[in-house]
């Protein structure tokens, strides 16, 4: 009888673990689907500046906004990789430094870093990514203070 109880508990534990794994996989698939939609939209706007004009922040030239959208495309892709656990630790810091070594990356962070920080509030993954980006931005010699 003791063996039967142990076997039943083992099967139940394995089943519960499988359900947890399936839920985790489903969440990852949802993240990928939403990111694909966002990336497609950004690519569409960068390919059609006339459409991007409607979303351009007041006082910003459309051509500058399109360049910043291209950085946003990179940021969205990195965000997805980070959420999936592919870009963490040293790799995350490396990617953040790489982006901030480009003037357009710093321009993007100056313009939208505070917005990204606000968006990240309450999401540990996004907060970690935002912190890494902000640290890389602040470490760059040409960085300007931003409201992050």
Rosetta blueprint (number, residue, H / E / L):
1 X L
2 X H
3 X H
4 X H
5 X H
6 X H
7 X H
8 X H
9 X H
10 X H
11 X H
12 X H
13 X H
14 X H
15 X H
16 X H
17 X H
18 X H
19 X H
20 X H
21 X H
22 X H
23 X H
24 X H
25 X H
26 X H
27 X H
28 X H
29 X H
30 X H
31 X H
32 X H
33 X H
34 X H
35 X H
36 X H
37 X H
38 X H
39 X H
40 X H
41 X H
42 X H
43 X H
44 X H
45 X H
46 X H
47 X H
48 X L
49 X H
50 X H
51 X H
52 X H
53 X H
54 X H
55 X H
56 X L
57 X L
58 X L
59 X L
60 X L
61 X L
62 X H
63 X H
64 X H
65 X H
66 X H
67 X H
68 X H
69 X H
70 X H
71 X H
72 X H
73 X H
74 X H
75 X H
76 X H
77 X H
78 X H
79 X H
80 X H
81 X H
82 X H
83 X H
84 X L
85 X L
86 X L
87 X L
88 X L
89 X H
90 X H
91 X H
92 X H
93 X H
94 X H
95 X H
96 X H
97 X H
98 X H
99 X H
100 X H
101 X L
102 X L
103 X H
104 X H
105 X H
106 X H
107 X H
108 X H
109 X H
110 X H
111 X H
112 X H
113 X H
114 X H
115 X H
116 X H
117 X H
118 X H
119 X H
120 X H
121 X L
122 X L
123 X L
124 X H
125 X H
126 X H
127 X H
128 X H
129 X H
130 X H
131 X H
132 X H
133 X H
134 X H
135 X H
136 X H
137 X H
138 X H
139 X H
140 X L
141 X L
142 X L
143 X L
144 X L
145 X L
146 X L
147 X L
148 X L
